Structure formats: C-alpha cells, structure tokens
C-alpha cells in the first residue's frame, strides 16, 4: 500500500495535533469530559496548571469550538465551562490514548 505525502495544511492528523496538542489541552478536555465545572473546580482538578495558563488555554479551546463558557448574571458572577459536541467527540480519542499509554508506556519493559 502506498502512502501519499501529507500536506501540512490539509493533513487532518497534523491539524488535529495543532488543536489538541498543547501541554494542558487534553487534561482540560479530560477534566470536562463528564461534567460542567466552574473555573476554580477545573483549576483544582488539573495538577500543576496555574491560573494564567488555564485562562489562556480555555480561551483557545473556546476559539477552537471545543469549550463553551457560560456566564451567569449573578453577584458574585458565576462562570461555568463545558465541552461542546465537538469537544465531547474527543472522548473516544482520549480513551484510546489512555489505553495505548497503559499498554505501552506503563507496562514493565522486557
């Protein structure tokens, strides 16, 4: 079977990696995969991320159509984050990545 060269701009694998390949992108998506979370809940659920980086990554995920930011007109203001259908579609990808990692990265080496 011959493989064609993948044009960077048209390659779906490369484009997907551009969208979900950031250090914090997948942990954020995974944290939102089952439930909507407020900012501080999300921040506490991702070990090692700082506030500035979480704000930046959430904005990028929102711009890419993976996350919805819902602001409630309350005092104090309440903001919740959840995945869009596009973001939820990554669930299978995350599960496959977890299984691959468990099999090939966490198993003892022979």
Beta strands, then each sheet from edge to edge (+ up, - down):
strand 1: 37-38
strand 2: 67-72
strand 3: 78-83
sheet 1: 1+ 3- 2+
end
